[in-house]
């Protein structure tokens, strides 16, 4: 299955969008170690529009991995950055 996360940057953060991509990849990298997670891909948007997402994170995983991923996401240090 593919678990997709669409995110929109706040206006004051948007000018820094390119420099944030490595940090986003770093935040999601630990999920690749979970059993059942096959791949994580981060896609920046290709068209800057107000009504479009700014970054898409796609996790290719077995459906059984979703509860484990959710637990990691909400108990990791990255949760403090929200």
N, C-alpha and C positions, 0 to 999 in steps of 0.2 A: 504494500500500500504506500501511497505518498501522503505525507502529512505536510501541508503547506501553511506557512506563516507569512502573511502580508503585513508590512510595517510602513508607517508613514512618519517621517521625521517632523519634529516641531520646526516651525519656520526659522527660528534662530539657530538651529542645528544644521539645516539644509546646506548652507555653504561649505560645511565640513564633511559632507557625505562621503567623499572618496577616502578621506583619512579614517573614517569610522569602519569601513569594510573589514580591515584586518582584525579589529577588535570584535566585530560581530562573528567572524569566523572562529576566533579564539574562544568566545563564549560557547559556541555550539560544538566545538571540537570534542569535548568529553563525551558527548552523546554517541559519537562514532564507536566508542569502546563498549557500548551496551550490546548485550546479546540481541540479535534480531535487527539491529540497525545496520543497513548495508552501505549507505552513502548519505552525506550531507553536502548540499550545494547552496551557495549564496549567490543570488543574482541581483545586481543593481538594476534599477529601472533604466530603460533606454529612451524614454520620452518624459521630459520634465513637465508634468501638468498637475495642476492643483487637485484634480479629481482622480489621480492615479497613485498607486503605491510607490514607495521609494526603494524598497528592498524586499525581495522574496527569498525566504529560506525554505528549501525543500528537503525533507527527510524521507529517504526511501527506506522503509522498514516493514518488518512483519507486524501484523496487527497486534500480536501478543506483546510487542515491545512498547507500545504506546503508554500503558500505565507506568512502566519503569521510567520511560523518558519524562513523563509528567512529574514524577517524584523527583528526579534529578533536577529538572528545571526549577522547581519551587523550593528546593533545599540547597541549591548551590550559591556560591558567592555572587554569581551574576544576578541573582534575584534582588540583591541589594541595589543594583544599578537601575532598577525600574523606577 
